[in-house]
Amino acid sequence: MSEENTYSGMAALSICEAILLALNDAKILPQREIIGILKDAAAAHEHATGSPSEVERHKAVATLINKINIG
């Protein structure tokens, strides 16, 4: 993966995390809903198929998503 893609992915994850926190702070989405969104996103990557390297990337993405702490 190129360095530019890596930075783009990091930026996207940070932006999404900030949006989820803002939605919770503004009481637009309750914490349980946000946690559900994160669990769904992680599960999609945990159960992804493909080549061994693709599966490894998906598992790494799931791990990153699971580390997001809303609360």
Long-range contacts (C-beta under 8 A, 24 or more apart in sequence): 13-64, 17-68, 20-68, 20-70, 21-70, 24-70, 31-70, 31-71, 34-70, 35-70, 38-65, 38-66, 38-68, 38-70, 41-65, 42-66
